Structure formats: structure tokens, C-alpha cells
């Protein structure tokens, strides 16, 4: 884990990635005003997130201590210099590929960050406080839909140590 973190969010990532010319005729939108072709990647096509992830991975390949999930980029570093060096390289590569970041959703040189339900700091990865609070305050499920939602919330914490105490057993 790093001592410093930078978190970047790509601005409208789907729309920034261009549809391959050979695929443009496959991603049309039919409206009462006519047929329109997407120029950027459309939402709703099952394979699009994989295509976007692969494209971003290719752009950022071989940069040390950089993690990307779809449009969220996490940069780790042992100090400010390492983070800023990687940031410069990433921004240059994104710029070269016509991709921009949303500055208002970016965080620079942080001692800790939240990344997909995990609180990251120099000590490692911890469950994010908001996730724990959501689990603690989740209502008792009363139907299948609510049970699935509750299980999804709990499963999202699968990588963390679970301590089942006497109070837990009593409540169960």
C-alpha cells in the first residue's frame, strides 16, 4: 500500500471513447425523429464496460502502482514525488488519447482515500466507515428483493475479517 494517494475520475468516460468505425452501424438509436448513430460508447450494451476497461488498461499499461476500474484511477506512492511522477505520465497518456478527467471528483496527494467501499491508507485496506454504517443500519429484510439487497451489501465486505461474538449469535 502507499503512503500517498491520488484518485482520478474520468469525465463521461463512455462518451469519450469512440465507437470503432466497423461497429457504428451496430449501435444505433431509433427515435420518432429518426435513426441516430452513437459516436461515443453507449450505455446499456453488455460488452461496453469490458471494452472501456480494456481500452483504459491499454492506455495505462506499465505504469507502476496504478489501479483502474472503468473510469476510476487510483495512484499509490510512497511519497508526493512518486505520486506526482505517475500523475504526470497518466495525464499525458490520457491527453494523447483525448480523455479528460473530472477535476471536481479528483483527490490529490491524500493520506487516505475511499475506493469502492475500501478505506485505503498507509496501514492497508479497511472497510469504509459508510459501508459499515450501512450494514449496521440495514433494516431486517422482509421479502426476496430486500434479502438480495442485504446479502449484496454484506458480500461487498467479503475480504474483511468478520468477528462473530456472543452478541451476534444472540441477535441471530
C-alpha positions as CSV (number, residue, x, y, z in Angstrom):
1,X,0.0,0.0,0.0
2,X,1.1,3.6,-0.4
3,X,1.7,6.5,1.9
4,X,0.1,8.9,-0.5
5,X,-2.8,8.5,-2.9
6,X,-4.3,10.3,-5.9
7,X,-7.8,9.4,-7.1
8,X,-8.9,10.4,-10.6
9,X,-12.3,10.2,-12.2
10,X,-12.7,10.2,-15.9
11,X,-15.2,12.7,-17.2
12,X,-18.0,11.0,-19.1
13,X,-15.7,8.1,-19.9
14,X,-18.2,6.2,-22.1
15,X,-18.8,9.2,-24.3
16,X,-15.1,9.9,-24.6
17,X,-14.3,6.5,-26.1
18,X,-15.1,6.4,-29.8
19,X,-17.1,3.5,-31.3
20,X,-14.9,1.6,-33.8
21,X,-15.9,2.5,-37.3
22,X,-16.8,-1.1,-38.2
23,X,-19.2,-1.2,-35.2
24,X,-21.0,2.1,-35.7
25,X,-23.9,0.6,-37.7
26,X,-24.5,-1.9,-34.8
27,X,-25.1,0.8,-32.1
28,X,-28.0,2.9,-33.4
29,X,-30.8,4.6,-31.6
30,X,-34.2,4.6,-33.2
31,X,-36.4,7.5,-32.1
32,X,-39.6,9.2,-33.5
33,X,-37.2,11.7,-35.2
34,X,-35.2,9.1,-37.0
35,X,-32.2,6.7,-36.6
36,X,-29.2,8.1,-34.9
37,X,-25.7,6.6,-34.6
38,X,-23.6,6.8,-31.5
39,X,-20.1,8.3,-31.8
40,X,-19.2,7.5,-28.2
41,X,-19.7,4.2,-26.4
42,X,-23.4,3.8,-25.5
43,X,-24.8,2.8,-22.1
44,X,-26.8,-0.4,-21.9
45,X,-24.7,-2.7,-24.2
46,X,-23.5,-5.6,-22.1
47,X,-19.9,-5.7,-23.5
48,X,-19.2,-1.9,-23.3
49,X,-17.8,-1.9,-19.7
50,X,-15.3,-4.6,-20.7
51,X,-14.4,-2.7,-23.9
52,X,-13.9,0.5,-21.9
53,X,-11.8,-1.3,-19.2
54,X,-9.6,-2.9,-21.8
55,X,-9.0,0.5,-23.6
56,X,-8.1,2.2,-20.3
57,X,-5.9,-0.7,-19.3
58,X,-4.0,-0.4,-22.6
59,X,-3.6,3.3,-22.2
60,X,-2.2,3.0,-18.7
61,X,-0.2,-0.2,-19.1
62,X,3.2,-0.5,-17.5
63,X,2.7,2.4,-15.0
64,X,3.7,1.2,-11.6
65,X,1.3,1.5,-8.7
66,X,-1.7,2.5,-10.7
67,X,-5.1,0.7,-10.5
68,X,-8.0,1.4,-12.7
69,X,-11.6,0.2,-12.6
70,X,-13.7,1.5,-15.6
71,X,-13.4,5.3,-15.1
72,X,-11.8,5.4,-11.6
73,X,-8.0,5.6,-11.4
74,X,-6.1,5.1,-8.2
75,X,-2.4,6.2,-7.9
76,X,-0.3,5.0,-5.0
77,X,3.0,6.3,-4.0
78,X,5.5,6.2,-1.1
79,X,5.8,10.0,-1.3
80,X,4.5,13.1,-3.1
81,X,7.2,12.8,-5.8
82,X,6.3,9.3,-6.8
83,X,2.6,10.1,-7.0
84,X,3.1,13.3,-9.0
85,X,5.5,11.5,-11.4
86,X,2.8,8.8,-12.1
87,X,0.1,11.5,-12.3
88,X,2.1,13.4,-15.0
89,X,2.6,10.2,-17.0
90,X,-1.1,9.3,-16.7
91,X,-2.4,12.7,-17.6
92,X,-0.1,12.8,-20.7
93,X,-1.3,9.4,-21.8
94,X,-5.0,10.4,-21.3
95,X,-4.4,13.6,-23.1
96,X,-2.8,11.8,-26.0
97,X,-5.9,9.6,-26.3
98,X,-8.3,12.5,-26.0
99,X,-9.6,11.6,-22.5
100,X,-10.2,14.1,-19.8
101,X,-10.7,13.9,-16.0
102,X,-13.4,15.5,-13.9
103,X,-11.4,17.7,-11.6
104,X,-14.2,18.1,-9.1
105,X,-14.2,14.4,-8.4
106,X,-10.4,14.0,-8.2
107,X,-8.3,14.0,-5.0
108,X,-4.6,14.7,-4.9
109,X,-1.8,13.6,-2.5
110,X,-4.2,12.3,0.2
111,X,-3.0,10.3,3.2
112,X,-6.1,8.1,2.8
113,X,-8.9,7.6,0.2
114,X,-12.0,5.6,-0.3
115,X,-12.0,3.3,-3.3
116,X,-15.0,1.1,-4.0
117,X,-16.0,0.6,-0.4
118,X,-12.5,0.3,0.9
119,X,-10.7,2.9,3.0
120,X,-7.0,2.9,1.9
121,X,-4.2,4.3,3.9
122,X,-0.5,3.5,4.7
123,X,-1.7,0.7,7.0
124,X,-3.6,-1.1,4.3
125,X,-7.2,-1.6,3.3
126,X,-10.1,-1.3,5.7
127,X,-13.8,-1.4,5.4
128,X,-15.1,2.1,4.6
129,X,-17.0,3.6,7.6
130,X,-20.0,4.4,5.3
131,X,-20.2,0.7,4.3
132,X,-20.1,-0.5,7.9
133,X,-22.7,2.0,8.9
134,X,-25.0,0.9,6.0
135,X,-24.7,-2.7,7.2
136,X,-25.3,-1.8,10.8
137,X,-28.4,0.3,9.9
138,X,-29.8,-2.0,7.3
139,X,-33.4,-2.9,8.0
140,X,-34.4,-6.5,8.5
141,X,-35.3,-7.9,5.1
142,X,-39.0,-8.8,4.7
143,X,-39.0,-10.1,1.1
144,X,-36.7,-11.6,-1.5
145,X,-35.7,-8.3,-3.1
146,X,-34.7,-6.8,0.3
147,X,-32.9,-10.0,1.2
148,X,-30.9,-9.9,-2.0
149,X,-30.0,-6.3,-1.4
150,X,-28.9,-7.1,2.2
151,X,-26.8,-10.0,1.0
152,X,-25.2,-7.8,-1.7
153,X,-24.3,-5.3,1.0
154,X,-22.8,-7.9,3.3
155,X,-21.0,-9.7,0.5
156,X,-19.3,-6.5,-0.5
157,X,-17.3,-6.8,2.7
158,X,-16.1,-10.4,2.0
159,X,-12.4,-9.5,2.2
160,X,-12.5,-8.3,5.7
161,X,-12.3,-10.3,9.0
162,X,-15.7,-11.0,10.4
163,X,-15.9,-11.5,14.2
164,X,-18.9,-13.4,15.3
165,X,-19.3,-12.7,19.0
166,X,-21.9,-13.9,21.6
167,X,-24.0,-10.8,21.0
168,X,-24.1,-11.6,17.3
169,X,-25.2,-15.1,18.0
170,X,-27.9,-13.9,20.4
171,X,-29.2,-11.4,17.8
172,X,-29.2,-14.1,15.2
